[in-house]
Amino acid sequence: MATFMLKLMLPLLFLSMIPPKTAYAEFEQWCVADEQATENELQAALDWACGKGGADCRKIQVNQPCYFPNTLKDHASYAFNSYYQKFKHSGGSCNFRGAAMTTEVDPSHDSCHYDFTL
């Protein structure tokens, strides 16, 4: 019986000494415009995010790295993510009255980088 217990405990002891892998990827989330949101919903949410919401919308202005593609959906996605990353640890959410959703796929493209905060 003691031999059996030793054979069982030795591998468990060895496994407990291996440090766990740090896997941040499973927690990475960005906030983007929901494909099913209407233009009116997106515009209202974009206006709020860049105004009272406090998102940093400078990069979606003309001649800035996230201006193109110049679409409501892309500008809203950038603004929603800016707000979400800035306030997600203090009660902010990725909803915008149903106009937004979270994704685990980084929406960054070309010279436009979407921030991510742990």
Buried (B, 14 or more C-beta within 10 A) or exposed (E): EEEEEEEEEEEEEEEEEEEEEEEEEEEBBBBBBBEEBEEEBBBBBBEBBBEEBBBBBEBBEEEBBBBBEEEBBBBBBBBBBBBBBBBBEEEBEBBBEEBBBBBEEEBBEEEBBBBBEE
